[in-house]
Amino acid sequence: MPALQSISVNDRATPTPIAHAFLPRDVSQGVGTVVNSNGVPVGEEKLTVSMRKSGSKFRGKLTLTVPVVVNEVINGVSSPKVARTAYATLEVTFDESSSTQERTNLIGMLADSLGTSKTLVHNSLVGLEGVYG
């Protein structure tokens, strides 16, 4: 069982990707939460991870929440405000008889499917394009 710990993930900013450092915040009901904060809670990027057993299945969930914060000025007072938020959720389900290698392969295949060279996935999720056939 992994302990709640810091994690750094790179975005795809160009020309140089930016590392987003998430620090431990809390574990509640089996859900670990780490945040990337600039000191203002309203603008925190949040990553949560959990795994639970339900019957003969293990169900895992990873969620990333990334708000876009703007400064709103009213009567000369500047306050941070969330303009919009992007969410990504990954859910996995494994049978209790699955092997470590099977789980490793599935996660590896999923991670690879998110590469920019995988146009079916990239153009749909990043380019906001519908799929046709």
Z-matrix of the N, CA and C atoms (Angstrom, degrees):
N
C 1 1.442
C 2 1.525 1 107.75
N 3 1.352 2 117.79 1 121.91
C 4 1.463 3 118.99 2 -178.98
C 5 1.526 4 111.47 3 -75.69
N 6 1.313 5 115.15 4 142.61
C 7 1.460 6 120.61 5 174.41
C 8 1.527 7 108.46 6 -79.23
N 9 1.309 8 116.04 7 150.23
C 10 1.457 9 120.28 8 174.43
C 11 1.523 10 107.40 9 -59.94
N 12 1.328 11 116.16 10 127.76
C 13 1.455 12 120.82 11 -174.68
C 14 1.515 13 110.97 12 -150.01
N 15 1.325 14 114.78 13 165.41
C 16 1.462 15 120.72 14 177.39
C 17 1.519 16 109.68 15 -67.38
N 18 1.344 17 114.99 16 151.38
C 19 1.459 18 121.09 17 176.35
C 20 1.522 19 107.50 18 -145.99
N 21 1.315 20 115.94 19 140.80
C 22 1.458 21 121.44 20 178.01
C 23 1.520 22 107.81 21 -117.73
N 24 1.326 23 116.57 22 129.59
C 25 1.467 24 121.44 23 178.57
C 26 1.525 25 109.17 24 -128.05
N 27 1.321 26 115.54 25 139.47
C 28 1.459 27 121.13 26 -179.71
C 29 1.513 28 110.89 27 -92.56
N 30 1.334 29 115.73 28 141.40
C 31 1.458 30 119.83 29 172.37
C 32 1.533 31 107.90 30 -89.74
N 33 1.315 32 117.59 31 -166.78
C 34 1.466 33 120.69 32 179.56
C 35 1.521 34 110.85 33 -116.19
N 36 1.324 35 116.40 34 32.99
C 37 1.463 36 120.14 35 177.62
C 38 1.525 37 108.70 36 -59.44
N 39 1.339 38 115.43 37 146.86
C 40 1.459 39 119.98 38 178.41
C 41 1.519 40 108.34 39 -118.07
N 42 1.291 41 118.83 40 144.40
C 43 1.460 42 125.77 41 6.71
C 44 1.530 43 112.82 42 -83.88
N 45 1.341 44 117.55 43 -14.58
C 46 1.461 45 119.87 44 -176.48
C 47 1.525 46 110.64 45 -121.63
N 48 1.337 47 117.60 46 120.38
C 49 1.465 48 119.55 47 176.56
C 50 1.529 49 111.12 48 -58.51
N 51 1.316 50 115.51 49 148.76
C 52 1.455 51 122.11 50 -179.61
C 53 1.522 52 108.54 51 -105.57
N 54 1.324 53 116.02 52 132.86
C 55 1.469 54 121.41 53 176.46
C 56 1.527 55 108.28 54 -84.34
N 57 1.316 56 116.11 55 128.03
C 58 1.464 57 122.42 56 177.15
C 59 1.526 58 106.66 57 -105.22
N 60 1.329 59 116.14 58 114.73
C 61 1.466 60 121.97 59 -176.95
C 62 1.524 61 109.85 60 -93.40
N 63 1.311 62 115.44 61 115.70
C 64 1.464 63 121.84 62 179.50
C 65 1.524 64 108.59 63 -101.58
N 66 1.327 65 116.33 64 128.74
C 67 1.460 66 121.88 65 -178.64
C 68 1.520 67 110.10 66 -110.57
N 69 1.330 68 117.47 67 149.30
C 70 1.465 69 120.77 68 -178.31
C 71 1.524 70 112.35 69 -56.83
N 72 1.331 71 115.23 70 138.16
C 73 1.459 72 121.58 71 177.26
C 74 1.523 73 110.76 72 -118.88
N 75 1.383 74 115.91 73 -51.30
C 76 1.456 75 117.56 74 -171.13
C 77 1.522 76 110.21 75 -168.65
N 78 1.318 77 115.68 76 156.13
C 79 1.460 78 122.77 77 166.72
C 80 1.522 79 105.51 78 -124.66
N 81 1.314 80 116.65 79 121.89
C 82 1.459 81 121.39 80 -179.64
C 83 1.513 82 109.23 81 -137.33
N 84 1.319 83 116.73 82 122.98
C 85 1.466 84 123.47 83 179.83
C 86 1.529 85 111.74 84 52.49
N 87 1.330 86 115.93 85 41.18
C 88 1.455 87 120.96 86 176.73
C 89 1.515 88 115.50 87 80.83
N 90 1.328 89 118.00 88 4.90
C 91 1.461 90 121.91 89 179.04
C 92 1.523 91 108.61 90 -107.19
N 93 1.333 92 115.67 91 118.53
C 94 1.459 93 120.88 92 178.11
C 95 1.514 94 109.53 93 -89.33
N 96 1.337 95 116.31 94 135.63
C 97 1.464 96 121.48 95 -179.79
C 98 1.516 97 109.66 96 -123.72
N 99 1.331 98 115.45 97 128.64
C 100 1.453 99 122.36 98 172.49
C 101 1.522 100 107.47 99 -123.04
N 102 1.332 101 116.56 100 147.87
C 103 1.462 102 120.04 101 -176.15
C 104 1.517 103 111.39 102 -131.68
N 105 1.319 104 115.10 103 150.35
C 106 1.458 105 123.48 104 170.62
C 107 1.516 106 104.84 105 -110.03
N 108 1.332 107 115.82 106 108.12
C 109 1.457 108 120.39 107 -172.36
C 110 1.511 109 111.83 108 -122.56
N 111 1.320 110 114.37 109 144.57
C 112 1.465 111 119.76 110 172.93
C 113 1.529 112 109.60 111 -102.79
N 114 1.323 113 116.43 112 15.48
C 115 1.451 114 121.57 113 179.35
C 116 1.509 115 114.57 114 100.49
N 117 1.340 116 116.51 115 -11.66
C 118 1.461 117 121.09 116 178.85
C 119 1.529 118 107.55 117 -111.83
N 120 1.343 119 117.67 118 107.45
C 121 1.474 120 120.24 119 -174.79
C 122 1.530 121 115.15 120 -53.58
N 123 1.327 122 118.39 121 -31.95
C 124 1.463 123 119.91 122 -177.06
C 125 1.530 124 111.75 123 -62.04
N 126 1.324 125 117.68 124 -24.84
C 127 1.456 126 120.18 125 -176.38
C 128 1.506 127 114.93 126 -105.27
N 129 1.317 128 118.34 127 13.61
C 130 1.458 129 120.93 128 -176.42
C 131 1.524 130 112.76 129 -69.34
N 132 1.332 131 114.80 130 134.67
C 133 1.459 132 120.71 131 167.05
C 134 1.520 133 105.56 132 -80.80
N 135 1.334 134 116.89 133 139.71
C 136 1.462 135 120.31 134 -175.00
C 137 1.518 136 110.16 135 -131.19
N 138 1.333 137 115.27 136 137.15
C 139 1.459 138 122.76 137 175.66
C 140 1.523 139 107.10 138 -125.97
N 141 1.334 140 116.52 139 125.37
C 142 1.459 141 120.17 140 177.97
C 143 1.523 142 108.94 141 -120.75
N 144 1.329 143 116.09 142 148.77
C 145 1.454 144 120.94 143 179.25
C 146 1.523 145 108.78 144 -143.66
N 147 1.336 146 115.24 145 140.98
C 148 1.461 147 119.75 146 178.57
C 149 1.520 148 109.89 147 -152.57
N 150 1.334 149 114.67 148 158.77
C 151 1.462 150 122.43 149 173.45
C 152 1.522 151 106.39 150 -145.53
N 153 1.330 152 115.57 151 132.74
C 154 1.462 153 119.60 152 178.05
C 155 1.518 154 108.89 153 -140.09
N 156 1.306 155 115.75 154 159.52
C 157 1.463 156 121.26 155 178.37
C 158 1.517 157 107.88 156 -106.91
N 159 1.317 158 115.49 157 132.44
C 160 1.460 159 122.22 158 179.36
C 161 1.523 160 107.51 159 -135.18
N 162 1.332 161 116.78 160 105.66
C 163 1.464 162 120.19 161 -175.82
C 164 1.520 163 109.20 162 65.53
N 165 1.330 164 116.11 163 -124.75
C 166 1.466 165 120.23 164 179.81
C 167 1.527 166 111.77 165 -98.59
N 168 1.316 167 117.48 166 13.36
C 169 1.470 168 121.67 167 -177.01
C 170 1.525 169 111.16 168 -116.85
N 171 1.323 170 114.62 169 146.67
C 172 1.458 171 121.94 170 169.88
C 173 1.525 172 106.22 171 -104.73
N 174 1.318 173 116.96 172 129.41
C 175 1.458 174 121.49 173 -177.27
C 176 1.529 175 109.39 174 -121.51
N 177 1.333 176 114.68 175 119.84
C 178 1.456 177 120.86 176 -179.27
C 179 1.510 178 110.79 177 -113.36
N 180 1.316 179 114.91 178 151.99
C 181 1.464 180 119.77 179 -179.43
C 182 1.525 181 109.29 180 -144.09
N 183 1.325 182 116.07 181 133.84
C 184 1.453 183 124.22 182 176.09
C 185 1.521 184 106.79 183 -126.20
N 186 1.316 185 117.03 184 127.69
C 187 1.462 186 120.91 185 -179.06
C 188 1.521 187 109.30 186 -130.00
N 189 1.331 188 116.20 187 133.77
C 190 1.458 189 122.95 188 176.59
C 191 1.519 190 108.03 189 -119.45
N 192 1.323 191 116.07 190 128.98
C 193 1.466 192 122.46 191 179.81
C 194 1.520 193 107.61 192 -122.97
N 195 1.346 194 116.46 193 122.96
C 196 1.463 195 121.25 194 -177.59
C 197 1.526 196 109.80 195 -129.28
N 198 1.341 197 116.38 196 102.76
C 199 1.466 198 119.47 197 177.78
C 200 1.532 199 111.20 198 -83.31
N 201 1.328 200 115.22 199 154.27
C 202 1.461 201 122.27 200 171.37
C 203 1.517 202 105.57 201 -107.94
N 204 1.326 203 115.52 202 119.60
C 205 1.458 204 120.95 203 -175.57
C 206 1.520 205 109.97 204 -106.34
N 207 1.316 206 115.82 205 135.99
C 208 1.460 207 122.76 206 174.42
C 209 1.525 208 108.08 207 -121.98
N 210 1.310 209 115.95 208 157.37
C 211 1.455 210 119.69 209 175.44
C 212 1.519 211 108.70 210 -95.98
N 213 1.312 212 116.01 211 123.86
C 214 1.455 213 122.91 212 179.54
C 215 1.531 214 107.41 213 -102.97
N 216 1.330 215 116.10 214 128.83
C 217 1.458 216 120.41 215 -178.90
C 218 1.523 217 108.90 216 -108.77
N 219 1.323 218 115.06 217 119.66
C 220 1.462 219 121.66 218 177.20
C 221 1.520 220 107.38 219 -127.94
N 222 1.323 221 115.71 220 122.65
C 223 1.469 222 121.58 221 -178.24
C 224 1.525 223 112.04 222 53.06
N 225 1.327 224 116.11 223 38.84
C 226 1.450 225 121.28 224 176.86
C 227 1.519 226 114.66 225 80.04
N 228 1.336 227 117.46 226 0.50
C 229 1.463 228 121.12 227 179.73
C 230 1.529 229 108.64 228 -104.00
N 231 1.334 230 115.66 229 125.36
C 232 1.457 231 121.53 230 -178.91
C 233 1.522 232 109.57 231 -95.06
N 234 1.340 233 115.39 232 128.55
C 235 1.460 234 121.22 233 179.17
C 236 1.524 235 109.45 234 -133.17
N 237 1.345 236 116.77 235 139.21
C 238 1.469 237 118.85 236 176.83
C 239 1.522 238 110.65 237 -71.45
N 240 1.333 239 114.61 238 142.36
C 241 1.460 240 120.81 239 -179.42
C 242 1.529 241 107.84 240 -142.93
N 243 1.324 242 116.83 241 138.01
C 244 1.459 243 120.88 242 177.22
C 245 1.520 244 108.67 243 -78.17
N 246 1.327 245 116.34 244 118.26
C 247 1.463 246 121.52 245 179.11
C 248 1.528 247 111.12 246 -82.25
N 249 1.336 248 115.93 247 -36.98
C 250 1.465 249 121.81 248 179.57
C 251 1.521 250 107.59 249 -166.74
N 252 1.312 251 116.11 250 163.74
C 253 1.462 252 121.27 251 -179.24
C 254 1.521 253 109.33 252 -137.63
N 255 1.327 254 116.22 253 136.23
C 256 1.464 255 121.90 254 174.35
C 257 1.525 256 108.01 255 -103.33
N 258 1.329 257 115.60 256 140.63
C 259 1.463 258 122.28 257 -179.19
C 260 1.522 259 109.35 258 -127.59
N 261 1.335 260 115.80 259 142.22
C 262 1.462 261 121.19 260 171.94
C 263 1.526 262 107.06 261 -136.31
N 264 1.332 263 115.58 262 134.64
C 265 1.458 264 120.88 263 179.56
C 266 1.515 265 109.10 264 -130.44
N 267 1.316 266 115.24 265 132.77
C 268 1.457 267 122.29 266 175.61
C 269 1.515 268 106.99 267 -119.86
N 270 1.325 269 116.32 268 127.07
C 271 1.461 270 120.98 269 176.63
C 272 1.515 271 108.65 270 -122.70
N 273 1.321 272 115.14 271 135.81
C 274 1.466 273 120.98 272 177.58
C 275 1.519 274 109.08 273 -126.39
N 276 1.334 275 114.85 274 147.60
C 277 1.461 276 120.54 275 175.52
C 278 1.516 277 107.67 276 -133.72
N 279 1.333 278 114.88 277 126.26
C 280 1.454 279 121.21 278 179.46
C 281 1.518 280 109.36 279 -124.83
N 282 1.313 281 115.89 280 140.88
C 283 1.458 282 120.70 281 174.28
C 284 1.520 283 108.50 282 -72.93
N 285 1.309 284 116.25 283 150.48
C 286 1.467 285 119.69 284 -179.58
C 287 1.529 286 112.39 285 -65.28
N 288 1.324 287 117.94 286 -15.00
C 289 1.460 288 120.65 287 177.23
C 290 1.530 289 112.55 288 -94.09
N 291 1.332 290 118.09 289 2.89
C 292 1.465 291 120.62 290 179.76
C 293 1.528 292 109.89 291 -69.85
N 294 1.335 293 115.00 292 150.60
C 295 1.462 294 119.75 293 -179.87
C 296 1.525 295 110.09 294 -94.31
N 297 1.319 296 115.01 295 161.58
C 298 1.462 297 120.35 296 176.39
C 299 1.525 298 109.94 297 -57.64
N 300 1.316 299 117.67 298 -40.39
C 301 1.463 300 120.66 299 -179.32
C 302 1.522 301 111.27 300 -65.60
N 303 1.335 302 117.87 301 -40.71
C 304 1.469 303 120.48 302 177.39
C 305 1.531 304 110.36 303 -60.41
N 306 1.326 305 116.25 304 -43.41
C 307 1.468 306 120.11 305 -179.56
C 308 1.528 307 110.71 306 -67.83
N 309 1.332 308 115.71 307 -41.27
C 310 1.469 309 120.42 308 177.23
C 311 1.518 310 110.88 309 -60.38
N 312 1.332 311 116.60 310 -44.85
C 313 1.466 312 120.57 311 -179.70
C 314 1.529 313 111.53 312 -62.53
N 315 1.314 314 117.16 313 -44.27
C 316 1.467 315 120.24 314 -179.64
C 317 1.523 316 111.08 315 -60.94
N 318 1.328 317 117.28 316 -48.33
C 319 1.462 318 120.95 317 -179.60
C 320 1.524 319 110.43 318 -64.07
N 321 1.330 320 117.21 319 -39.38
C 322 1.466 321 120.96 320 177.34
C 323 1.521 322 112.13 321 -63.14
N 324 1.329 323 116.43 322 -42.87
C 325 1.465 324 120.39 323 178.54
C 326 1.523 325 110.58 324 -64.31
N 327 1.324 326 116.24 325 -41.24
C 328 1.462 327 120.10 326 178.99
C 329 1.523 328 110.43 327 -63.77
N 330 1.327 329 116.97 328 -47.10
C 331 1.467 330 120.38 329 179.33
C 332 1.525 331 110.16 330 -58.87
N 333 1.335 332 117.29 331 -42.93
C 334 1.463 333 121.00 332 -179.76
C 335 1.527 334 111.60 333 -65.76
N 336 1.321 335 117.47 334 -33.44
C 337 1.467 336 120.16 335 -179.39
C 338 1.527 337 112.07 336 -66.28
N 339 1.335 338 117.39 337 -16.59
C 340 1.463 339 121.56 338 -179.42
C 341 1.526 340 112.84 339 -90.78
N 342 1.324 341 117.33 340 1.78
C 343 1.466 342 120.62 341 178.82
C 344 1.519 343 111.63 342 -66.93
N 345 1.321 344 116.73 343 151.84
C 346 1.472 345 120.80 344 -177.86
C 347 1.521 346 112.58 345 -64.21
N 348 1.313 347 118.03 346 -21.76
C 349 1.468 348 120.45 347 179.72
C 350 1.533 349 112.48 348 -79.41
N 351 1.308 350 118.14 349 -10.14
C 352 1.474 351 121.91 350 178.75
C 353 1.523 352 107.34 351 -90.35
N 354 1.333 353 116.11 352 84.22
C 355 1.468 354 121.13 353 -169.16
C 356 1.524 355 114.18 354 -63.36
N 357 1.318 356 118.28 355 -31.61
C 358 1.467 357 119.61 356 178.43
C 359 1.530 358 109.65 357 -56.92
N 360 1.318 359 115.84 358 -51.47
C 361 1.463 360 120.46 359 -177.98
C 362 1.521 361 110.76 360 -75.81
N 363 1.328 362 117.56 361 -48.03
C 364 1.465 363 121.42 362 -175.99
C 365 1.529 364 112.17 363 -60.35
N 366 1.331 365 116.98 364 -48.80
C 367 1.463 366 119.30 365 -177.52
C 368 1.524 367 112.18 366 -68.26
N 369 1.323 368 116.43 367 -29.60
C 370 1.466 369 118.92 368 176.86
C 371 1.522 370 110.84 369 -73.30
N 372 1.333 371 117.41 370 -53.19
C 373 1.458 372 120.94 371 -173.87
C 374 1.520 373 113.67 372 -78.69
N 375 1.327 374 118.21 373 -37.58
C 376 1.459 375 121.33 374 -178.98
C 377 1.526 376 110.95 375 -94.19
N 378 1.326 377 116.28 376 -41.49
C 379 1.466 378 120.32 377 -178.75
C 380 1.527 379 113.49 378 -82.25
N 381 1.327 380 117.15 379 -4.97
C 382 1.481 381 122.82 380 179.96
C 383 1.516 382 112.36 381 58.90
N 384 1.351 383 116.44 382 31.12
C 385 1.457 384 121.95 383 -178.24
C 386 1.527 385 110.73 384 -95.79
N 387 1.314 386 115.12 385 143.07
C 388 1.456 387 120.36 386 174.19
C 389 1.521 388 110.45 387 -76.93
N 390 1.309 389 116.83 388 159.89
C 391 1.459 390 121.93 389 178.97
C 392 1.520 391 108.14 390 -95.97
N 393 1.313 392 116.57 391 137.45
C 394 1.467 393 120.49 392 177.17
C 395 1.510 394 108.75 393 -129.73
N 396 1.280 395 117.24 394 168.35
C 397 1.449 396 118.95 395 -179.41
C 398 1.444 397 110.82 396 -162.28
